[in-house]
């Protein structure tokens, strides 16, 4: 006959339940493959200008000073620094969970046990000191140290620390991307100011030409060779151009204030070097190879760190299904009277407890956390892929835009030159009676529009170069 002892059954059942509690769900492993083309179209650059520091890319010292002031004074940049500090605090907190906690303190209490209880009845017949029964109202004084520690045998706490560290590095990349965008915004606003200044110069010179033409027709009217209609038409054109001057002045004020806001200061005049509008921003554009985006773009690197953090979260959530091993200890002195508190060894006390615990019943909370971590990991990976594809598309668009702007700019320059020459021709023909005053007016207006369009095209070329530098991952170094 086989004898089955009760304690064997209990131990076997507990062991089985313990093993069931350790069962963990499968870890999903989403695909991480993402291939970029070897080059941008027909370009064969191997070095990207994104690797140039911004001091080298922006040779204009006035602009360089504005950029450096913005990087240090801009409020968004300051906020980003505080978020980095928050992430750094999270890392310190996660590291602290790996170490034992030690507390020092003291307790003063009074206990009274019912006389019809085991403790009360025992105390009533027990001497606490020779010839002295345990008091009914028993004082209790304790001073000492307490410590607790969860031994990270499953790597749960270590993975939480790794996730926090990855997010700290990701927050640094967030600030780098913010600085990159900030540099591009400041440079864009600066060249918009230069273009508005140039438009104002064109308007002034045009007003002078139109005033001269108005004087001519006014004299012709006095001599009887022109009528009031001609004078009114020329006068209206001058007034229209003068009104345009104040539209440009307002645009200059608003652009200066936008730039001051980026610099984190109140409205004030912005210094600028007008000669920069006649020079090229860089001698040659180098886009490098697409795979360099993974290294140069801070937003891609931030997305990559988030993927790494989400993987650590999954490992930590998976480790929650395993047993946790906790150790607690205390040491100190305890007595019913202060005068006896530090009597050794009589008042010396200590405890040491070790426990191994595994989730057994109602594991829905940790299952939900694990499923959420898996889903977030997949989301982070999709975000990484999307960010990379968006970056490649942005670079490709800016390179295409650069080619088209450069070609259009050539035609705009020829158009402006032709219409500027046409003004003198139209004036000569008018004075000889071989052209009407409407042709003179139309020629002047077309020349003004062409010269203004040329300024806008040059501004767009500068902005396109700045945007290309940004989308390649430049500006934050």
ChimeraX attribute file (.defattr): number of C-alpha atoms within 10 A of each C-alpha:
attribute: neighborCount
match mode: 1-to-1
recipient: residues
	/A:1	3
	/A:2	4
	/A:3	5
	/A:4	8
	/A:5	8
	/A:6	9
	/A:7	9
	/A:8	10
	/A:9	11
	/A:10	11
	/A:11	11
	/A:12	12
	/A:13	12
	/A:14	12
	/A:15	12
	/A:16	12
	/A:17	15
	/A:18	17
	/A:19	14
	/A:20	15
	/A:21	18
	/A:22	17
	/A:23	13
	/A:24	15
	/A:25	11
	/A:26	8
	/A:27	12
	/A:28	12
	/A:29	10
	/A:30	12
	/A:31	9
	/A:32	12
	/A:33	6
	/A:34	9
	/A:35	11
	/A:36	13
	/A:37	10
	/A:38	12
	/A:39	15
	/A:40	19
	/A:41	10
	/A:42	6
	/A:43	13
	/A:44	13
	/A:45	14
	/A:46	13
	/A:47	13
	/A:48	20
	/A:49	24
	/A:50	25
	/A:51	19
	/A:52	17
	/A:53	13
	/A:54	20
	/A:55	16
	/A:56	11
	/A:57	18
	/A:58	18
	/A:59	14
	/A:60	15
	/A:61	12
	/A:62	15
	/A:63	21
	/A:64	19
	/A:65	12
	/A:66	21
	/A:67	27
	/A:68	16
	/A:69	14
	/A:70	24
	/A:71	23
	/A:72	14
	/A:73	16
	/A:74	20
	/A:75	16
	/A:76	18
	/A:77	20
	/A:78	13
	/A:79	12
	/A:80	18
	/A:81	16
	/A:82	12
	/A:83	17
	/A:84	20
	/A:85	15
	/A:86	13
	/A:87	21
	/A:88	18
	/A:89	14
	/A:90	19
	/A:91	20
	/A:92	13
	/A:93	14
	/A:94	20
	/A:95	17
	/A:96	13
	/A:97	17
	/A:98	18
	/A:99	13
	/A:100	13
	/A:101	13
	/A:102	13
	/A:103	10
	/A:104	12
	/A:105	10
	/A:106	12
	/A:107	10
	/A:108	13
	/A:109	10
	/A:110	11
	/A:111	10
	/A:112	12
	/A:113	15
	/A:114	10
	/A:115	13
	/A:116	9
	/A:117	10
	/A:118	10
	/A:119	12
	/A:120	16
	/A:121	13
	/A:122	14
	/A:123	18
	/A:124	13
	/A:125	11
	/A:126	14
	/A:127	13
	/A:128	12
	/A:129	8
	/A:130	7
	/A:131	8
	/A:132	10
	/A:133	13
	/A:134	17
	/A:135	16
	/A:136	15
	/A:137	10
	/A:138	14
	/A:139	15
	/A:140	16
	/A:141	17
	/A:142	23
	/A:143	19
	/A:144	17
	/A:145	16
	/A:146	17
	/A:147	15
	/A:148	18
	/A:149	17
	/A:150	19
	/A:151	17
	/A:152	17
	/A:153	13
	/A:154	18
	/A:155	18
	/A:156	24
	/A:157	23
	/A:158	19
	/A:159	23
	/A:160	26
	/A:161	25
	/A:162	22
	/A:163	26
	/A:164	26
	/A:165	22
	/A:166	23
	/A:167	25
	/A:168	25
	/A:169	18
	/A:170	26
	/A:171	24
	/A:172	21
	/A:173	22
	/A:174	22
	/A:175	23
	/A:176	23
	/A:177	23
	/A:178	20
	/A:179	26
	/A:180	23
	/A:181	19
	/A:182	23
	/A:183	25
	/A:184	24
	/A:185	19
	/A:186	24
	/A:187	22
	/A:188	21
	/A:189	20
	/A:190	24
	/A:191	23
	/A:192	23
	/A:193	25
	/A:194	22
	/A:195	23
	/A:196	21
	/A:197	19
	/A:198	18
	/A:199	23
	/A:200	20
	/A:201	13
	/A:202	18
	/A:203	21
	/A:204	15
	/A:205	13
	/A:206	19
	/A:207	20
	/A:208	13
	/A:209	15
	/A:210	22
	/A:211	16
	/A:212	12
	/A:213	20
	/A:214	21
	/A:215	15
	/A:216	16
	/A:217	22
	/A:218	21
	/A:219	13
	/A:220	16
	/A:221	16
	/A:222	11
	/A:223	10
	/A:224	10
	/A:225	10
	/A:226	16
	/A:227	14
	/A:228	12
	/A:229	11
	/A:230	19
	/A:231	20
	/A:232	14
	/A:233	14
	/A:234	23
	/A:235	18
	/A:236	13
	/A:237	19
	/A:238	20
	/A:239	14
	/A:240	12
	/A:241	18
	/A:242	15
	/A:243	11
	/A:244	14
	/A:245	19
	/A:246	12
	/A:247	12
	/A:248	16
	/A:249	15
	/A:250	11
	/A:251	15
	/A:252	22
	/A:253	16
	/A:254	14
	/A:255	18
	/A:256	21
	/A:257	19
	/A:258	16
	/A:259	25
	/A:260	21
	/A:261	17
	/A:262	24
	/A:263	21
	/A:264	18
	/A:265	14
	/A:266	9
	/A:267	14
	/A:268	11
	/A:269	12
	/A:270	16
	/A:271	12
	/A:272	17
	/A:273	13
	/A:274	14
	/A:275	9
	/A:276	15
	/A:277	19
	/A:278	9
	/A:279	10
	/A:280	13
	/A:281	18
	/A:282	15
	/A:283	7
	/A:284	8
	/A:285	15
	/A:286	18
	/A:287	25
	/A:288	21
	/A:289	19
	/A:290	22
	/A:291	15
	/A:292	17
	/A:293	24
	/A:294	16
	/A:295	13
	/A:296	20
	/A:297	24
	/A:298	25
	/A:299	23
	/A:300	27
	/A:301	23
	/A:302	25
	/A:303	24
	/A:304	22
	/A:305	23
	/A:306	27
	/A:307	26
	/A:308	20
	/A:309	26
	/A:310	28
	/A:311	23
	/A:312	24
	/A:313	26
	/A:314	26
	/A:315	23
	/A:316	24
	/A:317	25
	/A:318	25
	/A:319	22
	/A:320	23
	/A:321	23
	/A:322	21
	/A:323	19
	/A:324	18
	/A:325	16
	/A:326	15
	/A:327	15
	/A:328	17
	/A:329	15
	/A:330	17
	/A:331	17
	/A:332	19
	/A:333	21
	/A:334	24
	/A:335	20
	/A:336	19
	/A:337	13
	/A:338	14
	/A:339	8
	/A:340	14
	/A:341	19
	/A:342	17
	/A:343	13
	/A:344	10
	/A:345	8
	/A:346	12
	/A:347	15
	/A:348	17
	/A:349	16
	/A:350	13
	/A:351	10
	/A:352	11
	/A:353	10
	/A:354	12
	/A:355	11
	/A:356	10
	/A:357	12
	/A:358	17
	/A:359	18
	/A:360	15
	/A:361	9
	/A:362	8
	/A:363	12
	/A:364	9
	/A:365	9
	/A:366	16
	/A:367	17
	/A:368	12
	/A:369	17
	/A:370	25
	/A:371	18
	/A:372	15
	/A:373	21
	/A:374	23
	/A:375	15
	/A:376	18
	/A:377	24
	/A:378	20
	/A:379	16
	/A:380	21
	/A:381	22
	/A:382	17
	/A:383	17
	/A:384	23
	/A:385	19
	/A:386	14
	/A:387	19
	/A:388	25
	/A:389	15
	/A:390	14
	/A:391	21
	/A:392	19
	/A:393	14
	/A:394	17
	/A:395	22
	/A:396	19
	/A:397	13
	/A:398	19
	/A:399	21
	/A:400	13
	/A:401	17
	/A:402	20
	/A:403	12
	/A:404	12
	/A:405	16
	/A:406	15
	/A:407	11
	/A:408	13
	/A:409	20
	/A:410	12
	/A:411	12
	/A:412	21
	/A:413	17
	/A:414	13
	/A:415	17
	/A:416	20
	/A:417	14
	/A:418	13
	/A:419	20
	/A:420	18
	/A:421	12
	/A:422	17
	/A:423	21
	/A:424	14
	/A:425	14
	/A:426	22
	/A:427	22
	/A:428	14
	/A:429	16
	/A:430	16
	/A:431	14
	/A:432	9
	/A:433	10
	/A:434	11
	/A:435	15
	/A:436	14
	/A:437	23
	/A:438	14
	/A:439	15
	/A:440	23
	/A:441	20
	/A:442	14
	/A:443	21
	/A:444	24
	/A:445	17
	/A:446	18
	/A:447	22
	/A:448	22
	/A:449	16
	/A:450	21
	/A:451	22
	/A:452	20
	/A:453	18
	/A:454	23
	/A:455	24
	/A:456	19
	/A:457	20
	/A:458	21
	/A:459	20
	/A:460	21
	/A:461	21
	/A:462	22
	/A:463	22
	/A:464	19
	/A:465	21
	/A:466	24
	/A:467	22
	/A:468	26
	/A:469	26
	/A:470	26
	/A:471	25
	/A:472	29
	/A:473	30
	/A:474	29
	/A:475	28
	/A:476	25
	/A:477	14
